Amino acid sequence: MPNIVWNKINSFKENLGSKALGVFRPCPICGSIDSKTVLRMDNFQFYSDSSVEPKLFNVQESICLSCFAIYLNPCYSEYGFNVLFSESGQSYGSELRHTNEQVEWLKDNELLDKGICLLDVGCYDGNFLSKLPDSVKKIGVDIDAPAIERGRQKNKKGDIEFYTGDFETFLYDGPEPDTITMYHVLEHLPRPVEVLKKLRSISKPSTKIVVEVPIIENGNTNDINGFFSIQHTTHFSANSLFNCFSLAGWKIEKRHEISDYNGYRIIASPQSNVDFNIELKREKNDWAKLNSSLLSWHQAIEGVENIIQNIPGCDRFVIWGGGAHTEYLYQTTSFFHTNNKSEFIIIDSDPIKHGKTWRGILIHAPSIIKEQDWSSTNLLISSYGGQDAIFEAAINSNIPSSSIYRLYNIVRHY
């Protein structure tokens, strides 16, 4: 058996460090400073521990009392985002079936006609652009410089032009795009209105922009991560998205809701006469949607807690999953707190986490599970979307099913 060090859970104290991880901000839609806190999790541990930089952040969600937009406040500073999300690269990306659907939808809406110029905002390493027809001029921009460099190396045909920079200020000297795409990008940005204004400034009157975001109307789930993802800084409703586009000088022309995951897709065009002082739509029903989402989240926590209550105590637990879901288990359930005499190890498929710790518990590669003594050890699957695949991998590793515990009866695949 490999030499494995088992650790007990360690509750860290907050360390704000010498640099600010977060900054308070006004409403990212209307700019009001009048807001109300609706959800808070103190000392949220972002991925692995760090002895150099602080990795704890007080996650606080607010609702604007002027336009009813919901947003993270304080928001991550640029420094904080780089520190806190340095290990989250493998959490991003889109399934191939979703990318293929996006391409076909653009074709159906005449946004990929021969000879058009398409700008993909938040292009990462250019995977989506590489799926577009050869007749399309392809341009991508992303703030992630290493991802852009990987994209340039992968682009053997040399038919993708890449730009690096902040979406509000990037220098662009390419042709005015016919189509702009932003798939699940806008919700991550601290100043979405300013980004849309920037994109309007490099557009022409006939430009169409396609944006897809998750919306609170479709956000109810049995996943304890809930709708208010820690990676999102603005939590849109259909109404707050409308306000965002109106303030930036865009007119929404078409709406489309994706059936198998939370994707709300719109097509918009530049308004000819822009009034940046327009009166915003205040949708009182957004308060009801907020409460519905919070109710759904607490019901998800209750469902997981009921399963946890029926897991027999044991000397050792292997936790399969070293991402945010494990921190949500710590924040919202009794699992680590009622098993505080047990010892733990974590396994994760992401090599960037191997050899590091989360709350003092060492993170290993999955290969170490094959030689464990399962007579006194339980395996807890700490993942939502990956639950079924992890269960199958555990069975294939000869772990007895009686020692494996899943937290979800139904998984909605995004």
Number of C-alpha atoms within 10 A of each C-alpha: 9 8 6 11 10 17 17 18 20 12 12 12 8 15 12 14 12 8 11 13 24 20 12 12 17 17 26 23 29 20 13 14 14 13 20 13 14 14 13 14 13 12 17 19 26 22 24 24 20 15 6 7 16 21 23 22 21 16 19 17 23 22 23 21 15 17 24 25 27 29 28 28 25 19 23 25 16 13 12 20 14 12 17 21 15 13 17 16 11 9 12 10 13 13 9 12 8 15 18 13 12 17 17 15 13 16 14 11 10 11 23 22 15 12 12 14 21 25 26 23 23 21 25 25 25 26 16 21 25 16 13 19 15 12 12 18 21 22 22 24 25 22 17 15 15 13 17 21 17 13 22 18 11 14 17 9 9 9 15 19 17 20 21 20 14 14 20 16 11 14 12 12 8 12 14 19 22 21 22 24 21 17 22 20 16 25 22 16 19 23 21 23 22 19 19 21 19 16 21 21 13 14 20 14 12 12 19 25 27 20 21 22 23 24 22 21 18 19 23 20 17 22 24 24 21 19 23 20 14 17 18 21 24 28 25 24 24 18 18 24 24 18 22 24 21 25 22 24 22 25 19 19 10 11 14 11 16 14 9 10 14 20 20 24 20 19 21 20 22 24 16 10 8 14 12 10 9 10 12 17 14 15 15 10 11 22 14 12 17 20 13 16 21 19 13 20 22 17 17 20 20 16 17 23 17 13 15 18 13 9 14 9 15 14 13 22 21 21 21 26 24 27 21 22 18 21 20 18 18 18 17 16 19 15 17 18 13 12 18 13 14 18 19 25 24 26 22 19 16 19 12 14 22 18 12 18 19 22 18 18 23 23 25 23 16 19 11 13 20 14 12 14 12 19 11 12 19 25 25 20 24 28 24 21 14 13 19 16 10 19 20 11 13 21 12 11 14 12 20 14 13 9 17 18 18 18 20 21 9 11 15 12 9 11
